Each structure stands twice: as structure tokens, then as C-alpha cells.
Amino acid sequence: MNRRYTALTVVILIALIALSLFLAVNWFSNKTAGRQFYVGVEYAYGENQTAQIQVAQIHSLVDKVKGYTNLFVMGSLGLTFNQTALTEACNYVFHAKLNFIVLFTGLDKYNYSITEWMTNARSMYGEQFLGIDRYDEPGGNQLDTGAFQLIDRTILRNNPTYGDAAKAYVANLTVFPNYYLNFSPKVFTADYALEWFDYKANYSGIFAEFVGNESRQRIVALDRGAAEVFGRDWGVIITWKYSQAPYLESGSELYSDLSLAYSAGAKYGIVFSYPNITNYGTLAEEHFEALQKFWTTLHSDPGSFGSNTPEAAYVVPVDYGFGFRNPNDSIWGLFPSDASSQKIFEATNTTLPAKYGSRFDILYEEPQVISSLLNNYSKVFYWNQTIP
């Protein structure tokens, strides 16, 4: 009898020890296991400098951040006009074991073949060459009638509709990603408006701009919602908070924004650096410290960032190219706000963020692309409904 009792006790102890080890391993795995996330800086402060100076600035910035980032964006067009300098800079980034993206402009601006350069880059740098950035802020330019606005009333029929504008915008914009995807692994752009239609034009990923005091929740909802529908990656780029020095937000705000991006499911988090007011553009020591802190947490305890998985979907009218920044914002840069604008603005900037934080997506009423996804949300609200 005592032997049986002793044997049973041993078995129970072994089982408890095994269970404890299993729980400990899983707890540790949950704390340390993270998904792929690219975090880094965009070098854009080299304009009006010689190619040699820009290469030296890139060397310096790479040396500063290579220990706590894995992404570097070449955002200086001036650098790309010099093929030798561009290749030298990319070689340096590559040997620092950073992934990178290169911003290019029109083919006719170069005295060498940038498409041939892209093809060679894919061979030389492999997976570290993530792709190119082409046609910066197409949606923002369209909405705010910028210098590179894609469509205006001169190319639309008389009495155009929102649908006419959407069709023309996508048709004109799709030329860029569709062409460069023949040479580059991916084609990205940064934008602060019309992200849905950027993805519809076949961009591989849109970096939603965290700018000023604009609602982060609404920005995430627009970019993430579109990326989910079209099956693409998405990210954020943290740009100016101020229109004068110091331009960038504080280090603590930067850490908070990067944490939000990760917790909301982004794949990329980039800090924009322009103009050159420090030794590293607009980046100061507090920003480097924030990046280091984020990198350490990303690799030691990513679960501490929390989770902002979307729970609700807010569906706006089809082809509704509204800016969402204020109730009187433009629609397609061609039409004034309409009878629905006030309600949609309040829902996406006040009501839904208060109720769901960053756990809602903004979708467009296109049944052929959203119907199969609506079941993924616990709540679905339409623009003409009242949110309880």
C-alpha cells in the first residue's frame, strides 16, 4: 500500500513538474515571440548637397541606427540622380545588414536606366532590397490640389460623379506600380489620404502618415482597413508634428506611435527625417533613445505593446474620396463636402475612437470586395446608421 502511495506521489510530482515547465516555456515564448516588423528611418535631408556629402551623411546615420533598426529608406532624390553614389550608399546599408527602400522619380529625370538598376539590385542585395517608393503622396496631392494632382475637371466629363473621379484616379495611378513591379520586388508610397484607392491602384504597401495632431486611430483605420481588403501590407511613417523646428514629435510620443503601429498590426514603422537641423536631419538623441527602447521591447517582450486587433468596421459610401480631416474636407479635391460629411467625420474621428480606440477599420461600400470580410468583425456600422 505504501509503495503504491509513494509511486502515485512520484507520478503526480513528475506531472506537476512537466506542467510547470510547459507553462513556463509557453509564457516565455509568448513574451519573446513576435511577428515580422520593419522599423527604421528615412534619410531625406540630403537635398541640395553634393552626392559625396549625401553618401557621408548616410554612412553616419546608418552607423548611428544599425544596432536598433532593420530598415533604412533612401528618401533623397538628389542621391538617386548619381548612380555611383546611390550604389555606394546601398552597399553600405546592405553590409550593415539593414533592409532598404529607395525613392525614385520619373524615368526621364535620370541619365542611367533606373529599371536596370532595380533589376541589378534584386540580384546584388537579395531580400534586403525591399523595393522602391514611387509617386509620393498621390492621395494627398489629389485631395489638396497639389503640384502632382492626378486628375482635375479638365479630364473628367461634364457633371462628373464621385465614381468618375474614383475610376480616373485609379486608372491614372495604377500605371506607376504596375510598371515598376516588373523590376522591383515591391512598390510603396506614403500618403495621408485616399489610401483605399492607392491600394486599388496596386501599390504593394502604403505608409500612412502620422502627421501633426491628426487622429492616429482614424489614420490606422483607413490604411489597415484598405490593406486587409486588398490583401497587402501596411505601415506608418511618422512625419512632422510641427511646421517649424523641431518638426518631429518628442521621443516619448515617437515610442507611443511606434507601439501603436505594431499593436495595430502594421508591418512597417518609419521615422521621417527632414530638413537638416541636427547632425541627423530632424532626429535628436531623444528619438534615437525611443527607437532603441522600442527595438529592445520588440525583441524581448512584444506582447507588452498590447493588441489593437480590429473589432468593428465602419462602411462609407462607394467612391467617397473624402479627406476625413475635418467636416468640411474636400471630396476628391474636386467637390466640396456634402450632406454626409459631418456625420462621417464625427463617427470616424470621435465616436468610434472613443468606443473602440484603434480597434476599428474604415471600409468602402464595395460588396464585391468587402462582403467576405465583414464576418471578421463583431460589429459593422454603415455611414447612414446611428452608432449606439
C-alpha positions as CSV (number, residue, x, y, z in Angstrom):
1,M,0.0,0.0,0.0
2,N,2.8,2.4,0.9
3,R,4.6,1.6,-2.3
4,R,1.5,2.4,-4.3
5,Y,1.1,5.6,-2.5
6,T,4.7,6.5,-3.0
7,A,4.6,5.7,-6.7
8,L,1.4,7.7,-7.1
9,T,3.0,10.6,-5.4
10,V,6.0,10.4,-7.7
11,V,3.8,10.3,-10.7
12,I,1.9,13.4,-9.6
13,L,5.1,15.3,-8.8
14,I,6.5,14.4,-12.2
15,A,3.3,15.6,-13.9
16,L,3.3,18.8,-11.9
17,I,6.9,19.5,-12.8
18,A,6.2,18.8,-16.5
19,L,3.2,21.0,-16.4
20,S,5.2,23.8,-14.8
21,L,7.9,23.5,-17.4
22,F,5.3,23.6,-20.2
23,L,3.6,26.7,-18.8
24,A,7.0,28.4,-18.3
25,V,8.1,27.7,-21.8
26,N,4.9,28.9,-23.3
27,W,4.9,32.0,-21.1
28,F,8.4,32.8,-22.2
29,S,7.5,32.1,-25.9
30,N,4.5,34.4,-25.7
31,K,6.7,37.2,-24.3
32,T,9.5,36.8,-26.8
33,A,7.8,35.5,-30.0
34,G,7.0,38.4,-32.3
35,R,6.0,38.8,-35.9
36,Q,8.0,40.4,-38.7
37,F,8.2,44.1,-38.2
38,Y,10.4,46.6,-40.0
39,V,11.4,49.7,-38.1
40,G,13.8,52.4,-39.2
41,V,14.4,55.9,-40.5
42,E,14.1,57.7,-43.8
43,Y,17.0,59.8,-44.9
44,A,15.5,62.8,-46.7
45,Y,17.7,65.7,-45.5
46,G,20.4,65.5,-48.2
47,E,18.7,67.7,-50.8
48,N,20.9,70.5,-52.2
49,Q,24.0,68.6,-51.1
50,T,26.6,67.0,-53.3
51,A,26.4,63.3,-53.8
52,Q,29.6,62.8,-51.8
53,I,28.2,64.7,-48.8
54,Q,24.9,62.7,-49.0
55,V,26.8,59.4,-49.0
56,A,28.8,60.5,-46.0
57,Q,25.6,61.6,-44.2
58,I,24.1,58.2,-44.9
59,H,27.1,56.4,-43.6
60,S,26.8,58.5,-40.4
61,L,23.1,57.8,-39.9
62,V,23.5,54.1,-40.7
63,D,26.3,53.8,-38.1
64,K,24.0,55.6,-35.6
65,V,20.9,53.3,-36.0
66,K,22.1,50.0,-37.3
67,G,22.1,48.4,-33.8
68,Y,18.4,49.0,-33.2
69,T,16.7,49.2,-36.6
70,N,16.3,46.9,-39.6
71,L,15.0,49.3,-42.2
72,F,16.6,52.3,-44.0
73,V,14.7,54.4,-46.6
74,M,16.7,56.4,-49.1
75,G,14.4,59.3,-49.4
76,S,16.7,61.8,-51.1
77,L,16.0,62.1,-54.8
78,G,19.3,64.0,-55.3
79,L,21.2,60.9,-54.3
80,T,19.5,58.8,-56.9
81,F,20.5,61.1,-59.7
82,N,24.1,59.9,-59.2
83,Q,24.2,56.1,-59.9
84,T,27.6,55.6,-58.4
85,A,26.7,57.4,-55.2
86,L,23.4,55.5,-54.9
87,T,25.1,52.2,-55.3
88,E,27.8,53.1,-52.8
89,A,25.1,54.1,-50.3
90,C,23.1,50.9,-50.8
91,N,26.3,48.8,-50.5
92,Y,26.9,50.4,-47.1
93,V,23.4,49.8,-45.9
94,F,23.5,46.3,-47.2
95,H,26.7,45.5,-45.4
96,A,25.2,47.0,-42.2
97,K,22.6,44.2,-42.6
98,L,19.7,46.7,-42.9
99,N,16.8,46.2,-45.3
100,F,16.2,49.2,-47.5
101,I,13.8,51.0,-49.9
102,V,14.8,53.6,-52.5
103,L,12.7,56.7,-53.5
104,F,12.8,57.3,-57.3
105,T,11.1,59.9,-59.6
106,G,10.3,59.8,-63.3
107,L,12.4,57.8,-65.8
108,D,13.2,60.9,-67.8
109,K,15.0,62.6,-64.9
110,Y,17.9,60.1,-65.0
111,N,21.0,59.7,-67.2
112,Y,21.0,56.0,-66.5
113,S,18.4,53.2,-66.5
114,I,16.8,53.1,-63.1
115,T,14.9,50.0,-64.1
116,E,18.1,48.2,-65.0
117,W,19.5,49.4,-61.6
118,M,16.5,47.9,-59.8
119,T,17.0,44.6,-61.6
120,N,20.6,44.5,-60.7
121,A,19.7,45.5,-57.1
122,R,17.5,42.5,-56.7
123,S,20.4,40.3,-57.7
124,M,23.0,42.1,-55.7
125,Y,21.1,42.6,-52.4
126,G,18.6,39.9,-52.4
127,E,15.7,40.1,-49.9
128,Q,17.3,43.1,-48.2
129,F,16.2,45.3,-51.2
130,L,12.5,45.6,-50.2
131,G,11.5,47.7,-53.2
132,I,11.1,51.3,-54.3
133,D,9.0,54.3,-53.3
134,R,7.4,55.9,-56.3
135,Y,5.0,58.9,-56.6
136,D,4.9,60.3,-53.1
137,E,1.5,61.2,-51.5
138,P,-0.7,60.7,-54.6
139,G,-3.9,60.8,-52.5
140,G,-2.8,63.9,-50.6
141,N,-1.8,65.7,-53.8
142,Q,-5.2,64.8,-55.3
143,L,-7.2,66.0,-52.3
144,D,-5.3,69.2,-51.7
145,T,-4.8,70.0,-55.4
146,G,-1.1,69.7,-55.1
147,A,1.5,70.1,-57.8
148,F,1.2,66.4,-58.7
149,Q,-2.6,66.1,-58.7
150,L,-3.5,63.2,-60.9
151,I,-7.0,64.3,-62.1
152,D,-8.9,67.5,-62.4
153,R,-12.1,68.6,-64.0
154,T,-10.5,69.0,-67.4
155,I,-10.1,65.3,-67.8
156,L,-13.5,64.3,-66.5
157,R,-16.8,64.5,-68.3
158,N,-19.3,67.3,-67.6
159,N,-21.0,67.0,-64.3
160,P,-18.7,64.3,-63.0
161,T,-19.7,61.9,-60.2
162,Y,-17.6,60.5,-57.3
163,G,-17.5,57.3,-59.3
164,D,-16.0,59.1,-62.3
165,A,-13.3,60.6,-60.1
166,A,-12.5,57.3,-58.5
167,K,-12.3,55.5,-61.8
168,A,-10.0,58.1,-63.3
169,Y,-7.8,58.4,-60.2
170,V,-7.2,54.6,-60.0
171,A,-6.7,54.3,-63.8
172,N,-4.0,57.0,-63.8
173,L,-2.3,55.9,-60.6
174,T,-2.1,52.2,-61.4
175,V,0.4,53.0,-64.2
176,F,3.1,53.5,-61.7
177,P,3.0,50.4,-59.6
178,N,2.1,48.2,-62.5
179,Y,5.1,49.3,-64.5
180,Y,7.7,49.3,-61.7
181,L,6.6,45.9,-60.4
182,N,8.2,44.4,-63.5
183,F,11.6,45.4,-62.0
184,S,11.2,46.0,-58.2
185,P,10.0,43.4,-55.7
186,K,7.5,45.9,-54.2
187,V,6.3,49.4,-54.9
188,F,5.4,51.6,-51.9
189,T,4.3,55.1,-51.3
190,A,3.5,57.3,-48.3
191,D,0.1,59.0,-48.1
192,Y,-2.3,60.9,-45.9
193,A,-5.5,60.5,-47.9
194,L,-7.3,58.1,-50.3
195,E,-5.3,55.1,-49.2
196,W,-8.1,52.7,-50.3
197,F,-7.7,53.9,-53.9
198,D,-3.9,53.7,-53.7
199,Y,-4.2,50.1,-52.8
200,K,-6.8,49.6,-55.5
201,A,-4.2,51.0,-57.9
202,N,-2.0,48.0,-57.0
203,Y,0.6,49.5,-54.6
204,S,2.3,46.8,-52.5
205,G,2.1,48.9,-49.3
206,I,1.0,52.3,-48.1
207,F,2.8,54.1,-45.3
208,A,0.1,56.1,-43.6
209,E,1.4,59.4,-42.4
210,F,1.2,60.2,-38.7
211,V,1.3,63.9,-39.0
212,G,0.5,66.8,-36.7
213,N,-2.2,66.1,-34.2
214,E,-4.3,64.1,-36.7
215,S,-6.2,61.2,-35.2
216,R,-4.0,58.2,-35.1
217,Q,-7.0,55.9,-34.7
218,R,-8.6,57.2,-37.9
219,I,-5.4,57.0,-39.8
220,V,-4.9,53.4,-38.8
221,A,-8.5,52.5,-39.6
222,L,-8.2,53.9,-43.1
223,D,-4.9,52.2,-44.0
224,R,-5.3,48.9,-42.2
225,G,-8.9,48.5,-43.5
226,A,-7.8,49.0,-47.1
227,A,-4.8,46.8,-46.7
228,E,-6.9,44.0,-45.3
229,V,-9.4,44.2,-48.1
230,F,-6.8,44.2,-50.9
231,G,-4.5,41.7,-49.2
232,R,-1.5,43.9,-48.8
233,D,1.0,45.0,-46.1
234,W,0.7,48.4,-44.4
235,G,2.8,50.6,-42.3
236,V,3.1,54.1,-40.8
237,I,5.6,56.9,-41.3
238,I,5.9,59.4,-38.6
239,T,6.4,62.8,-40.1
240,W,6.2,66.4,-38.9
241,K,4.2,67.3,-35.8
242,Y,5.2,71.0,-36.2
243,S,5.7,73.2,-39.3
244,Q,8.8,74.7,-37.8
245,A,11.8,73.4,-35.7
246,P,11.9,70.9,-34.0
247,Y,9.4,69.4,-36.6
248,L,9.3,66.0,-35.1
249,E,7.3,64.9,-32.0
250,S,9.1,64.1,-28.8
251,G,10.9,60.8,-28.1
252,S,8.1,59.6,-25.8
253,E,5.5,60.4,-28.5
254,L,7.6,58.6,-31.1
255,Y,7.7,55.5,-28.9
256,S,4.0,55.6,-28.4
257,D,3.3,55.9,-32.1
258,L,5.6,53.0,-33.0
259,S,4.0,50.9,-30.3
260,L,0.5,51.7,-31.6
261,A,1.6,50.8,-35.1
262,Y,2.9,47.4,-34.0
263,S,-0.1,46.7,-31.8
264,A,-2.5,47.6,-34.6
265,G,-0.8,45.1,-37.0
266,A,1.4,47.3,-39.1
267,K,4.4,45.7,-40.8
268,Y,6.5,48.9,-41.1
269,G,7.3,51.8,-38.8
270,I,9.4,54.6,-40.3
271,V,10.6,57.9,-38.9
272,F,10.9,60.7,-41.5
273,S,14.0,62.9,-41.1
274,Y,13.9,66.3,-43.0
275,P,15.2,69.0,-43.0
276,N,18.8,69.0,-41.7
277,I,18.7,70.9,-38.3
278,T,20.7,68.4,-36.3
279,N,23.6,66.1,-37.2
280,Y,20.9,63.7,-38.4
281,G,18.2,65.8,-40.1
282,T,15.4,66.3,-37.5
283,L,16.4,63.3,-35.4
284,A,17.7,64.1,-31.9
285,E,19.1,61.9,-29.2
286,E,15.6,61.5,-27.6
287,H,14.4,60.0,-30.9
288,F,17.3,57.5,-31.1
289,E,16.7,56.6,-27.5
290,A,13.0,56.0,-28.3
291,L,14.0,53.8,-31.2
292,Q,16.4,51.8,-29.0
293,K,13.7,51.3,-26.4
294,F,11.2,50.2,-29.0
295,W,13.7,47.8,-30.5
296,T,14.6,46.3,-27.2
297,T,10.9,45.7,-26.3
298,L,10.2,44.4,-29.8
299,H,12.7,41.6,-29.2
300,S,12.2,40.9,-25.5
301,D,8.5,41.5,-24.8
302,P,6.4,42.4,-27.8
303,G,3.3,41.4,-26.0
304,S,3.7,44.4,-23.8
305,F,2.7,46.6,-26.8
306,G,-0.8,45.2,-26.3
307,S,-3.2,44.3,-29.1
308,N,-5.4,46.6,-31.2
309,T,-7.0,43.9,-33.4
310,P,-10.0,45.4,-35.2
311,E,-13.4,44.6,-33.8
312,A,-15.6,46.9,-35.7
313,A,-15.9,48.0,-39.3
314,Y,-17.3,51.3,-40.4
315,V,-18.5,51.3,-44.0
316,V,-18.6,54.6,-46.0
317,P,-20.2,55.1,-49.4
318,V,-18.6,53.7,-52.5
319,D,-16.1,56.0,-54.3
320,Y,-16.4,58.5,-51.4
321,G,-13.0,60.3,-51.8
322,F,-13.4,62.3,-48.6
323,G,-10.4,63.6,-46.6
324,F,-11.7,62.8,-43.1
325,R,-9.6,65.6,-41.5
326,N,-12.5,68.0,-40.8
327,P,-16.2,68.0,-41.5
328,N,-15.7,70.4,-44.4
329,D,-12.9,68.5,-46.0
330,S,-12.7,68.1,-49.8
331,I,-14.0,65.1,-51.7
332,W,-11.5,64.1,-54.4
333,G,-10.1,67.7,-54.4
334,L,-12.9,68.3,-56.9
335,F,-16.1,68.5,-54.8
336,P,-17.0,70.3,-51.6
337,S,-18.1,68.4,-48.5
338,D,-21.7,67.0,-48.8
339,A,-24.6,66.2,-46.6
340,S,-22.9,63.0,-45.3
341,S,-19.5,64.6,-44.5
342,Q,-20.3,65.9,-41.0
343,K,-21.8,62.6,-39.8
344,I,-18.9,60.5,-41.3
345,F,-16.3,62.9,-39.8
346,E,-17.8,62.7,-36.3
347,A,-18.1,58.9,-36.5
348,T,-14.5,58.3,-37.6
349,N,-12.8,61.0,-35.5
350,T,-14.8,61.0,-32.3
351,T,-17.5,58.3,-31.8
352,L,-15.6,55.2,-33.0
353,P,-12.2,56.1,-31.4
354,A,-14.0,56.8,-28.1
355,K,-15.8,53.4,-28.3
356,Y,-13.1,51.2,-29.9
357,G,-9.8,53.1,-29.7
358,S,-7.7,51.7,-32.6
359,R,-9.8,48.6,-32.9
360,F,-12.0,49.6,-35.9
361,D,-11.4,49.7,-39.7
362,I,-12.9,52.0,-42.3
363,L,-14.1,50.2,-45.4
364,Y,-15.9,51.4,-48.6
365,E,-19.3,50.0,-49.7
366,E,-18.0,47.8,-52.5
367,P,-19.8,44.5,-51.8
368,Q,-17.7,42.6,-54.3
369,V,-14.5,43.2,-52.2
370,I,-15.8,43.5,-48.6
371,S,-18.7,41.1,-48.3
372,S,-16.5,38.1,-47.4
373,L,-14.6,40.1,-44.8
374,L,-17.4,41.6,-42.8
375,N,-17.9,38.4,-40.8
376,N,-14.4,39.0,-39.3
377,Y,-15.8,41.9,-37.4
378,S,-18.0,41.7,-34.3
379,K,-19.8,44.9,-35.2
380,V,-20.4,46.5,-38.6
381,F,-21.7,50.0,-38.9
382,Y,-22.8,51.8,-42.1
383,W,-22.4,55.5,-42.7
384,N,-26.1,56.1,-42.8
385,Q,-26.7,54.4,-39.5
386,T,-26.5,55.8,-35.9
387,I,-23.7,54.2,-33.8
388,P,-25.2,53.3,-30.4
